[in-house]
């Protein structure tokens, strides 16, 4: 049953913040928030991104959800904070406009997959894995053995296909020839100013510039504060000194052997 008195917000803009690596929990939170924005019929959304990117599938699902929201008539303006790289760029190109600070770190358009070769260490301490498998590649990137040439070739094929998807999405979203995108899509990073020169960014400025741009696009008062959706409750871990380091370790463990759109210096 559709609630007949659903509150609508046609005179205000919405706001969603992505300020962490893009993982499954990020996807769940952001897609839920996008649905709330759609249900409330906000005319514009500020997508505040401060993320180095993350997992490919989660980035793609957020990207698709943004495009669906746009199809409902909502204008989406991405606003870059300190960093919006790799998967953060992918998400942003689904928006109508992109605003970045002059010193924002962005770019890092590319794909990476990492595994851990612990075979020498395991041999030294006398640990040996016993594996029964259905095919020669079933245990690819297993930590108890080095990556074979055949396995590396197979993984390179996955990386190349993911890279094609990434560059074509950037080319479509930014209205650029894909050949031009590939000239700078080699993993390098840019400042916001450099990104604008390349066509990855529309305007230089902070979030308030993005809000003014959104207000102008949909003809609403820019002085009215946006409604923020998708706020995450603070976890106990976040109150512990050094919690960011712990969170980064968890991400490293969870993202091992996954294809990533991630800037990781």
N, C-alpha and C positions, 0 to 999 in steps of 0.2 A: 504494500500500500504506500502511495506517495503522500507524504505529509503536506496538506494543503496550505499550511502557513509557513512554509520554509522561508527563512530570512534571506533576502537578497541584498546585494551590496553593489549596485550599479553606479554609485557615486564615489566609491573608494577603490583603492588598489590593494592587491594582496602582496605578500612578501613571503618567500621561502628561502631559508639559509642552508647551504651545503658547506660545512666548515670542517670536513674530515675526509680521510680517504674513502673512496666510493666502494662500498661493500654491500652485501645483501641487506644488512640492517639499514644502511643509508637508503637503498632502493625502496624498502618497505615503507620507511618514514616519508620519503619524498613523494612517492606515488600516492600514498594516502592523503598527503597534504594537497597535491594537485587535484585529486578528486573533490576535496572540500572546496577548493577555489572554483572548480567547475559548477558544483552544486549551488554555491552562493552567487554565481553569475557575476563575478568580478570582471570589470572590463579590461583590467591590466594586472600583470604580475611582475614584480621585481624578483628575479632569481639571483640571489647573492651567493657567489661562488668563491670559496677560499679553500681550494682542495688541489692536491697534486695528482688527482686521478685515482684509478684503482682497477677493479676487475672489468673485463670487457662486457660480459653479459649484463651486469648491473647497470653499467653506463648506457648500454643500448636500450634497456627497458625504460630508463628515465627519459632518454632522448625521445623515444616513441610516445611516452605519456605526455611530454611537452607538446609534441606535434598534434596529438589528439586534442589537447586543450586549445591550441590555436585554431583548430578546425571549428571549435564552438564559438569562436569570435573573440577570444581573449588575446590581447597583445602581451607578448612576453619580452621583457628587457633584461638581459643578463648584465650583472654588475660584478666585475672582478675585484677581489680584495688584494691581499698580499700575493697570492698565487692562484692561478687557474691554469693548470697544465694537463696535457695528455687527455685523460678521460674528462677532465673539467672543460677542456676545449670542445671535446665531442658533444657534451651536453649543451654547451652554450650555442653551438651553431644551429640548434633547433629553434633558437629564439628569433625574434624579429630584429632586434638591435643588440649590440654589445658595447658596453662602456667599461673602460679599464683605467686605472690610475696610471700615470706616466711611468711609475716604477714597478708596476705589477710584473711578476714573473709569469710568463705564459709560454705557449708553444709546446715543446717536447712531444711533437706529433710523431708517434711511432709505437712499436709493439715490442714487448719483452716477455720472455719466460725464463724462469730460473729454477734450477734444482741444486741439490747438494751432493757432491761426490765425496763420501766418507769412507771409500773403500780402503785406502791406505791406513787410516786410523783404526778401522774395524779389524784389519789384518793384524795390526800391532797388538791389539788387546784381545785377539783371539775370538772375535765374534764373526759368525758366518750365517748369512740368511739362506734358508732353504725355500726355494720357490717352485711352485707347480703352476704352469700357465697354459692358456689355450693358444697363444700366438707369440711370435718372437718379440712383438712390440708391447705386450700387455704390461710389462713392468718398466716401461720407458721412464727415464729419470729416477729410477730407484736409487737410493743413496748408497747402496752396497756395491755399485759398479760404475765405471766411467761410461759416458755416453758414446755409443758406437757411431761410426760414420753414417750408417744407414739410418739410425735413430735421429741423428742431427739433421739429415736431409728431410726426413719426415716432418720433424718439428719446424724446419724452415718453411716448408710448404704451408703449415698452419699460420705461421707468422706472416708470410707473404699475403695470404688471403685476408687475414685480419687487417693488415696494413692497407690493402685495397679498399676494404669497407670503410676504414677511417678516412682515407684521403678523398674518397668519393663523397662521403657525407660532408666533409669540410668544403669541398668544391661546390656542392649543391647548396649548402646553407649560406655560403658567403658569395655565391654567384661568381665563382672563379673557375678558370679552366683547370681541370685536374692536373694537367702537365705543369702548370705554374705552382700548384700546391705541392707537388712532389719535389720541386726544386728546393723548398725549405723544410719539407717534412722528413728530416733525417735525424730527428731526436733533439735538435738544437733548441735552446730556449731564447726568448726575446723579452725585452721590456714592453710595457704597454704601448709606448710610443713607436717602437720598432714594429710591433704587431699591427698598428694602424697603417703604417706605411706599406705593409704586406697585404692589407685588406682583411685581416682577421678581426679587426676592431673598428667600430664606427665612430665612437667619440672618446675623448680623453677627459676623465673626471672621476669624481667619487660617486658614492651611492646617491647623493642628493641630485647630482646631474642626471643620473639614470631615472630618478623619480620625476624630475622636471620633464624629461623626454617622454616618459610614459604618460604623464598628465596631459602633455600637449597632443599626443597621439590619440587619446580617447576623450579629450575635452572635459577633464575634471579638475578640481581645485588641487594644485600640488601641495598646498599647506596642510591638507588633511592627512594625518598619519596613516600609513598602510597597516593592514591587519596581518600579523605574522602567523604562519601556520607551520606545523611540524616541529615545534619546539620539543627537544628531548629532555627528559627529566635527568637531573644531575645524579650520576651514580656515585656510590661510595668511593670507587676507585679514583674518580676525578678529584676527590678531596685529598688524596694522598700525595705528598711531595714526590716528584719524579714520575707521576702517573702517565705523563705523555710518553716517557721512555718505555714504560710497561706496555702502553697501548700500541706503540710502534713495534715492539717485540711480538705481541699477539698478531698484529697485521702481517709481519714478516712470516710467521709460522703458518698462518691461515692462507696466505697468498702463494706459498711455495708450490711450484709445479702448475700454476695457473697462468693463462695468457693475460697479460696486463697492459692497460693503457695508463702508464704510471711514470711520473717524473721522480726518480730516486737517485740523487747525487751520491 
